[in-house]
Amino acid sequence: MSEAELESLIMNKRGGDDVRYVLGRLMIEGTSDKVAKNENKGLNWLKEAVKKGHLASVEYKTYWDIRFDRQPKLDKIKANLENAVKETKSTRACNTLAELNHASSGGNAANLANLTEEAKQAAEAAKGIAANYYMISAEQGDVIGMHWIGVFYHEGFGVSQNIDKAISFLTKAADQGNAQSLYQLYLIHSGKEGQSEAHKDVQKAYNYLMGAVTSGVTYFEEIINYFKDNYAALSPNFMKSKNVPEELQQEAEVLKMHDAFIGELKIGFSAALSKDRMYHRPCGFINDQQIWMVGVQINYFINTVLRYNHNDFVKAIKIDLGPVLGDLGLWVLNNLKAQAKANKQDDLKKKIQTVIDIVEKYLETGLDVLGIEKKYNFTNKFGPKKCPNEQKSRGEQPHLYSW
């Protein structure tokens, strides 16, 4: 609907605050071809709905305040988010409250040692509150909640340490593409100092670390050193995967090959990120705290977006997929395609290639081509035109991690 049509609904008292909320978001985000971006006007529509207690508007405006208000009122923010959790169990509200309590918990033991007894008790309480909110989020299948409650169980932060529960939650998050969860699983199985000896599995740890690195988590030196420190256990599989001739299977030569292999990954990652920055693509400025989104969004693209109709696809491109619409996304996709090929996962390899084709076409022409439904259907080999029984709807997805 156009801006005029939405405003007409409001003026005729049809739809009320739900329409104010939709119109406000469209104006703020600028994602509709029929509603011009106008942040101030959009905020005014939201504020009108907020005054009447419209829950979705209150929650959305709260996130806006967190990001852009120069002097955010923390007590008001917490109260709004707590109400959202109470009324809807909003995973985003849970994650935000967990993050706020995590930040106020004092951090490590060294920091806590300098606090008063009262402050220490408050910090310990904040840990438990953070864990509780992440658990509520995780139980609904949210990848952020699953990752962090997994980390908390691993470290015994706000909950009693339980490595098996940590592995369970982190594996679920990793299965959705969270590369930071892969890194945490690497730590658990690594056998490093302070880690559970009962869960030590060097090959499993290396595989998790490789998955994290090829998804953009930049522990290139760590994987080189871990391979070197565990050469006897890891070298046979590496040599087999690289078809190393028998005459070159001396330790010094294999270590050089491994260093070169990881070095190529590092160069590819750096070149992709630099190119995205040069072209001022949003994904070029992704930081270490956001890198998890790359793998999650690629997983979402492969398993869900490919099944969208044209309208939902365009929304996903405009709103959701920023972290992968660049050379960094292509770098990760090509790594995944190589893994699928090595594992003889032909169907997955074809899906990944289709996503690569779509991203390359988008980088070349924007939505000039893909914005035309017929061209989209031709490019997407797994879309509803070719696979109607597999179609999915963006509106039915329980979790969207928009950029």
Backbone torsions as a table, in degrees:
resi	resn	phi	psi	omega
1	MET	NA	150.8	-179.5
2	SER	-82.2	167.7	177.3
3	GLU	-57.7	-44.3	-178.7
4	ALA	-63.1	-40.5	180.0
5	GLU	-66.3	-40.7	178.4
6	LEU	-66.5	-42.1	178.5
7	GLU	-64.0	-35.6	178.5
8	SER	-63.6	-39.6	176.8
9	LEU	-61.2	-41.2	-179.9
10	ILE	-65.3	-47.4	-177.2
11	MET	-64.3	-31.8	179.8
12	ASN	-90.7	9.9	176.6
13	LYS	57.6	41.2	176.0
14	ARG	-117.2	108.8	-179.6
15	GLY	102.5	-32.3	173.5
16	GLY	52.5	-127.3	-173.0
17	ASP	-68.8	-27.2	174.8
18	ASP	-60.6	-40.9	179.8
19	VAL	-71.8	-39.2	176.0
20	ARG	-58.2	-41.5	179.5
21	TYR	-63.1	-48.7	-179.6
22	VAL	-62.0	-47.2	-178.6
23	LEU	-64.5	-41.8	178.6
24	GLY	-60.2	-45.4	179.6
25	ARG	-64.0	-44.8	-179.6
26	LEU	-59.9	-40.9	-180.0
27	MET	-69.3	-39.7	-179.6
28	ILE	-68.4	-43.8	-173.2
29	GLU	-87.2	-23.3	178.7
30	GLY	64.0	37.5	-175.5
31	THR	-100.8	1.2	-178.5
32	SER	-111.8	138.0	176.2
33	ASP	-72.8	-16.5	-175.4
34	LYS	-102.3	-6.6	179.7
35	VAL	-128.0	116.0	-177.7
36	ALA	-68.3	142.9	177.8
37	LYS	-69.1	128.1	178.5
38	ASN	-155.8	91.7	-171.6
39	GLU	-60.7	-44.2	-178.1
40	ASN	-63.9	-44.5	179.6
41	LYS	-66.2	-39.6	177.9
42	GLY	-61.8	-42.3	178.2
43	LEU	-62.6	-37.4	179.2
44	ASN	-64.6	-39.9	176.1
45	TRP	-62.8	-42.7	178.6
46	LEU	-63.3	-42.2	-178.5
47	LYS	-62.1	-35.8	177.0
48	GLU	-62.0	-42.4	179.0
49	ALA	-69.8	-36.7	179.0
50	VAL	-61.3	-41.5	-179.3
51	LYS	-58.6	-28.0	-178.9
52	LYS	-96.3	8.3	175.3
53	GLY	78.0	20.0	179.4
54	HIS	-65.6	114.2	-167.2
55	LEU	-60.7	-46.8	-179.1
56	ALA	-62.3	-37.7	178.9
57	SER	-67.5	-41.7	178.8
58	VAL	-60.6	-45.3	-178.8
59	GLU	-65.4	-45.9	-179.3
60	TYR	-61.6	-45.3	179.8
61	LYS	-63.8	-32.6	178.1
62	THR	-63.4	-43.3	178.1
63	TYR	-66.3	-35.3	176.9
64	TRP	-62.9	-42.1	179.0
65	ASP	-62.6	-40.8	179.9
66	ILE	-60.1	-41.2	-175.2
67	ARG	-81.2	-37.4	-166.3
68	PHE	-121.7	-17.3	-179.6
69	ASP	-70.6	127.5	-177.5
70	ARG	-67.7	-29.0	178.6
71	GLN	-132.8	71.8	-177.0
72	PRO	-64.5	139.8	179.7
73	LYS	-90.0	100.1	-170.8
74	LEU	-61.8	-40.7	-178.8
75	ASP	-63.5	-41.2	178.8
76	LYS	-66.5	-40.7	178.6
77	ILE	-60.7	-47.6	-179.9
78	LYS	-62.3	-42.7	-179.4
79	ALA	-61.9	-42.8	179.1
80	ASN	-63.5	-42.6	-178.8
81	LEU	-70.0	-38.9	177.9
82	GLU	-62.0	-37.7	178.0
83	ASN	-67.7	-38.4	177.5
84	ALA	-62.7	-39.7	177.4
85	VAL	-65.6	-43.7	-179.1
86	LYS	-61.6	-42.7	-173.9
87	GLU	-84.3	-35.9	-172.0
88	THR	-129.1	-5.5	-173.2
89	LYS	55.9	35.2	-180.0
90	SER	-52.2	121.1	-180.0
91	THR	-68.0	-33.6	178.9
92	ARG	-66.1	-41.0	176.7
93	ALA	-64.2	-42.0	176.9
94	CYS	-57.9	-48.3	-177.5
95	ASN	-64.4	-38.2	-180.0
96	THR	-68.3	-44.1	177.2
97	LEU	-63.5	-39.6	177.2
98	ALA	-61.8	-43.1	179.6
99	GLU	-64.0	-41.3	179.2
100	LEU	-63.9	-42.2	179.2
101	ASN	-71.8	-35.9	175.9
102	HIS	-59.7	-43.8	-178.9
103	ALA	-66.4	-29.2	-177.4
104	SER	-93.6	6.0	-174.9
105	SER	-84.6	-3.3	176.8
106	GLY	90.3	-11.6	175.7
107	GLY	76.7	-130.7	-171.8
108	ASN	-82.4	174.3	-176.6
109	ALA	-61.0	-34.7	-179.3
110	ALA	-62.7	-40.2	178.1
111	ASN	-68.5	-39.8	-178.6
112	LEU	-66.0	-29.2	-177.4
113	ALA	-61.2	-25.5	-177.6
114	ASN	-90.1	1.4	-177.0
115	LEU	-92.9	158.4	172.3
116	THR	-70.0	165.4	-179.3
117	GLU	-61.0	-39.9	178.7
118	GLU	-64.6	-40.9	179.3
119	ALA	-67.9	-35.3	177.6
120	LYS	-63.1	-42.4	179.4
121	GLN	-64.3	-40.5	178.1
122	ALA	-64.6	-38.7	179.4
123	ALA	-66.0	-42.0	178.1
124	GLU	-64.3	-39.5	177.9
125	ALA	-63.2	-39.4	-179.9
126	ALA	-63.6	-35.0	176.9
127	LYS	-61.3	-47.0	-179.8
128	GLY	-64.2	-38.2	178.8
129	ILE	-65.6	-43.3	178.3
130	ALA	-59.6	-45.2	-179.9
131	ALA	-62.5	-40.0	-179.2
132	ASN	-63.6	-43.5	180.0
133	TYR	-67.4	-40.5	177.1
134	TYR	-63.7	-34.8	179.2
135	MET	-66.4	-42.9	177.2
136	ILE	-58.2	-41.9	178.8
137	SER	-66.6	-45.9	-177.3
138	ALA	-62.8	-38.4	-178.7
139	GLU	-64.8	-18.0	176.2
140	GLN	-95.7	6.0	176.6
141	GLY	85.7	15.3	-179.6
142	ASP	-76.2	131.3	-173.5
143	VAL	-67.9	-32.2	178.1
144	ILE	-69.7	-47.2	178.5
145	GLY	-60.8	-43.0	-179.8
146	MET	-64.0	-40.8	179.2
147	HIS	-62.2	-51.1	-171.9
148	TRP	-73.2	-35.3	176.0
149	ILE	-68.3	-30.0	173.2
150	GLY	-63.8	-44.3	176.7
151	VAL	-61.8	-43.1	-178.7
152	PHE	-62.8	-41.9	177.5
153	TYR	-66.3	-35.4	178.0
154	HIS	-64.2	-42.7	-174.6
155	GLU	-94.0	-8.7	-175.2
156	GLY	67.9	38.3	-176.3
157	PHE	-101.2	109.0	179.8
158	GLY	77.7	-7.8	176.5
159	VAL	-143.1	162.9	174.4
160	SER	-69.5	137.0	-178.7
161	GLN	-59.1	132.4	178.9
162	ASN	-150.0	98.8	-173.6
163	ILE	-65.2	-37.3	-179.5
164	ASP	-64.2	-41.5	176.5
165	LYS	-66.4	-37.9	177.3
166	ALA	-58.4	-47.6	-179.3
167	ILE	-61.2	-42.1	-178.2
168	SER	-61.1	-49.9	-178.3
169	PHE	-69.2	-42.0	-178.9
170	LEU	-66.2	-35.2	177.7
171	THR	-65.5	-40.3	177.8
172	LYS	-63.2	-41.4	178.5
173	ALA	-67.7	-40.6	178.7
174	ALA	-64.1	-36.5	178.7
175	ASP	-63.6	-22.7	175.8
176	GLN	-91.3	5.6	173.7
177	GLY	103.8	1.4	-176.9
178	ASN	-73.4	105.5	-176.0
179	ALA	-70.9	-27.0	176.8
180	GLN	-68.6	-29.4	173.5
181	SER	-68.2	-37.6	175.3
182	LEU	-60.1	-41.7	179.2
183	TYR	-64.3	-40.5	179.2
184	GLN	-64.7	-38.0	176.3
185	LEU	-65.9	-36.3	174.5
186	TYR	-58.4	-46.2	-179.6
187	LEU	-59.8	-44.5	-177.5
188	ILE	-59.2	-40.6	-174.9
189	HIS	-95.3	-0.4	-170.3
190	SER	-72.0	-24.7	-174.3
191	GLY	77.0	8.8	178.6
192	LYS	-68.2	163.9	-180.0
193	GLU	-56.4	131.5	178.9
194	GLY	91.7	-8.7	179.8
195	GLN	-96.9	158.1	-177.4
196	SER	-64.9	120.4	178.4
197	GLU	-67.6	-30.7	-178.6
198	ALA	-66.8	-23.9	-178.1
199	HIS	-102.5	8.2	-177.9
200	LYS	-65.8	128.2	176.1
201	ASP	-154.2	97.5	-170.0
202	VAL	-61.6	-45.1	-178.8
203	GLN	-66.0	-41.8	177.7
204	LYS	-62.4	-43.2	179.5
205	ALA	-60.7	-45.0	179.6
206	TYR	-62.0	-42.0	179.9
207	ASN	-62.5	-41.5	177.5
208	TYR	-63.6	-43.2	-179.4
209	LEU	-65.4	-39.7	177.4
210	MET	-63.4	-41.1	177.3
211	GLY	-60.9	-39.6	178.7
212	ALA	-66.7	-45.4	-177.7
213	VAL	-63.8	-43.5	-178.2
214	THR	-75.1	-5.2	174.2
215	SER	-104.3	4.8	172.7
216	GLY	110.1	-1.4	175.4
217	VAL	-80.4	120.6	-161.1
218	THR	-89.0	52.6	178.2
219	TYR	-98.4	54.4	-177.1
220	PHE	-65.5	-44.6	-179.9
221	GLU	-67.1	-35.9	-178.7
222	GLU	-63.9	-40.1	-178.8
223	ILE	-72.0	-32.0	174.6
224	ILE	-62.9	-47.5	-177.9
225	ASN	-68.8	-36.7	-179.5
226	TYR	-66.9	-39.5	177.0
227	PHE	-63.2	-43.7	-178.9
228	LYS	-64.3	-43.0	-177.9
229	ASP	-70.0	-22.6	-177.7
230	ASN	-123.6	40.2	-173.0
231	TYR	-56.3	-46.8	-174.4
232	ALA	-60.0	-38.7	-177.5
233	ALA	-80.0	-32.7	-170.6
234	LEU	-98.1	-25.9	-173.3
235	SER	-64.5	-36.7	-178.5
236	PRO	-58.5	-46.7	179.9
237	ASN	-67.2	-36.3	178.9
238	PHE	-65.0	-46.3	-179.3
239	MET	-63.1	-37.6	178.3
240	LYS	-65.7	-43.0	-178.3
241	SER	-67.1	-27.3	-178.4
242	LYS	-101.5	3.9	-179.9
243	ASN	52.0	49.1	-178.0
244	VAL	-71.5	124.1	178.2
245	PRO	-59.2	149.9	-176.3
246	GLU	-58.6	-37.0	-177.2
247	GLU	-69.6	-13.7	179.3
248	LEU	-105.7	12.2	-174.7
249	GLN	-89.1	30.3	171.4
250	GLN	-81.6	148.8	-173.8
251	GLU	-55.6	-45.1	-177.3
252	ALA	-61.1	-40.9	-179.1
253	GLU	-69.5	-41.1	-179.0
254	VAL	-66.3	-39.8	177.7
255	LEU	-62.2	-39.1	177.0
256	LYS	-63.8	-42.0	178.8
257	MET	-62.1	-43.7	-179.8
258	HIS	-64.7	-44.1	177.2
259	ASP	-57.9	-42.2	-178.9
260	ALA	-66.6	-40.3	179.2
261	PHE	-61.0	-47.9	179.2
262	ILE	-68.9	-35.5	177.8
263	GLY	-60.9	-39.6	177.5
264	GLU	-64.2	-40.6	176.7
265	LEU	-61.2	-44.1	-178.6
266	LYS	-63.2	-43.6	178.7
267	ILE	-63.6	-42.7	179.2
268	GLY	-62.8	-42.5	178.3
269	PHE	-62.6	-47.9	-177.6
270	SER	-63.9	-40.9	179.9
271	ALA	-65.4	-41.5	179.7
272	ALA	-64.1	-46.0	-179.3
273	LEU	-64.0	-41.5	179.6
274	SER	-63.5	-39.8	180.0
275	LYS	-66.2	-41.3	178.1
276	ASP	-63.1	-38.4	178.4
277	ARG	-68.8	-39.4	-179.8
278	MET	-60.5	-38.2	-179.7
279	TYR	-91.6	8.4	176.6
280	HIS	56.4	37.1	173.3
281	ARG	-78.4	141.1	-179.1
282	PRO	-53.9	-37.6	-177.7
283	CYS	-66.6	-17.2	178.7
284	GLY	-71.6	-13.7	-177.0
285	PHE	-114.8	21.6	176.6
286	ILE	-68.5	139.8	-178.4
287	ASN	-108.2	178.9	-175.4
288	ASP	-61.4	-30.9	-179.6
289	GLN	-75.5	-17.8	-177.3
290	GLN	-105.1	-6.3	-170.9
291	ILE	-62.3	-24.4	178.6
292	TRP	-58.6	-27.6	-176.0
293	MET	-65.7	-26.9	-177.7
294	VAL	-62.1	-53.6	179.7
295	GLY	-64.9	-39.4	-180.0
296	VAL	-64.2	-42.7	-178.9
297	GLN	-71.8	-33.0	175.6
298	ILE	-66.6	-42.0	176.0
299	ASN	-60.0	-42.4	177.6
300	TYR	-63.7	-42.2	179.3
301	PHE	-61.4	-50.1	-175.5
302	ILE	-66.4	-45.8	-170.8
303	ASN	-92.4	-16.7	-174.3
304	THR	-128.4	-54.3	-174.4
305	VAL	-61.4	-35.6	178.5
306	LEU	-59.6	-20.6	-179.3
307	ARG	-95.8	3.1	-178.5
308	TYR	-78.9	150.3	167.3
309	ASN	-72.0	176.8	-171.8
310	HIS	-63.8	-41.9	-178.9
311	ASN	-62.1	-45.7	179.3
312	ASP	-67.8	-35.8	177.0
313	PHE	-60.3	-46.5	-179.5
314	VAL	-62.3	-40.2	176.6
315	LYS	-61.8	-43.1	-179.9
316	ALA	-62.7	-41.1	178.1
317	ILE	-62.6	-45.2	-175.3
318	LYS	-73.9	-34.5	-170.2
319	ILE	-108.5	-42.4	-166.8
320	ASP	-95.5	-40.5	-157.4
321	LEU	-97.0	14.3	-179.3
322	GLY	-48.4	-41.9	-177.4
323	PRO	-62.2	-17.5	-177.1
324	VAL	-114.5	-1.6	-178.0
325	LEU	-88.4	68.6	-179.3
326	GLY	-175.2	-174.7	-178.7
327	ASP	-68.7	-28.9	176.3
328	LEU	-63.9	-43.9	176.5
329	GLY	-61.0	-41.5	178.2
330	LEU	-64.7	-36.5	178.2
331	TRP	-61.9	-46.9	179.1
332	VAL	-65.5	-42.4	179.8
333	LEU	-60.8	-41.6	178.8
334	ASN	-68.0	-33.6	173.6
335	ASN	-63.1	-43.9	179.2
336	LEU	-64.8	-37.8	179.2
337	LYS	-64.4	-40.1	177.9
338	ALA	-63.3	-40.1	178.3
339	GLN	-66.5	-42.0	178.8
340	ALA	-62.3	-39.5	178.2
341	LYS	-64.2	-44.8	-179.3
342	ALA	-63.7	-33.6	-179.0
343	ASN	-89.9	3.4	179.5
344	LYS	58.3	39.9	176.7
345	GLN	-96.9	79.4	-170.6
346	ASP	-63.8	-42.1	-178.8
347	ASP	-65.3	-43.2	178.0
348	LEU	-62.8	-41.2	179.2
349	LYS	-60.6	-39.7	178.6
350	LYS	-66.3	-39.8	177.9
351	LYS	-64.0	-43.7	179.5
352	ILE	-62.4	-41.7	178.7
353	GLN	-62.3	-38.2	178.3
354	THR	-64.1	-41.8	177.0
355	VAL	-63.4	-41.9	177.1
356	ILE	-58.5	-45.3	179.2
357	ASP	-59.7	-41.0	-179.0
358	ILE	-67.8	-44.9	-179.5
359	VAL	-63.9	-43.8	179.0
360	GLU	-62.1	-41.4	178.5
361	LYS	-64.4	-39.4	178.6
362	TYR	-65.3	-42.3	179.8
363	LEU	-66.5	-28.4	-179.1
364	GLU	-80.7	-40.9	-170.6
365	THR	-130.9	4.9	-175.5
366	GLY	62.8	-136.2	177.2
367	LEU	-98.6	12.0	179.0
368	ASP	-59.9	-36.6	178.5
369	VAL	-97.9	-54.4	-175.9
370	LEU	-67.3	-18.1	176.2
371	GLY	-74.3	-7.8	176.3
372	ILE	-97.5	121.3	-172.1
373	GLU	-56.5	-42.3	-178.9
374	LYS	-62.1	-41.1	-179.9
375	LYS	-69.5	-37.8	177.5
376	TYR	-62.2	-46.2	-179.3
377	ASN	-63.2	-33.4	178.0
378	PHE	-69.7	-40.3	-176.4
379	THR	-75.2	-38.9	-175.2
380	ASN	-86.6	102.0	-177.5
381	LYS	-72.9	-9.1	-177.6
382	PHE	-120.8	14.4	-178.4
383	GLY	-76.0	174.2	-176.9
384	PRO	-64.2	-21.5	177.4
385	LYS	-65.8	-40.1	-178.2
386	LYS	-94.4	-27.2	-178.2
387	CYS	-130.7	68.6	-173.0
388	PRO	-61.1	-30.0	-178.5
389	ASN	-75.3	-10.7	-178.2
390	GLU	-102.6	4.7	-174.5
391	GLN	-61.6	141.3	176.2
392	LYS	-124.9	158.2	-179.0
393	SER	-114.5	134.3	178.3
394	ARG	-61.4	-38.0	-178.2
395	GLY	-65.9	-17.6	-178.7
396	GLU	-96.1	-1.2	-178.8
397	GLN	-75.5	128.6	-177.0
398	PRO	-69.7	-27.9	-178.0
399	HIS	-137.6	123.8	174.3
400	LEU	-123.0	125.8	-178.1
401	TYR	-105.5	76.0	-173.3
402	SER	-70.9	147.8	-177.7
403	TRP	-68.2	NA	NA
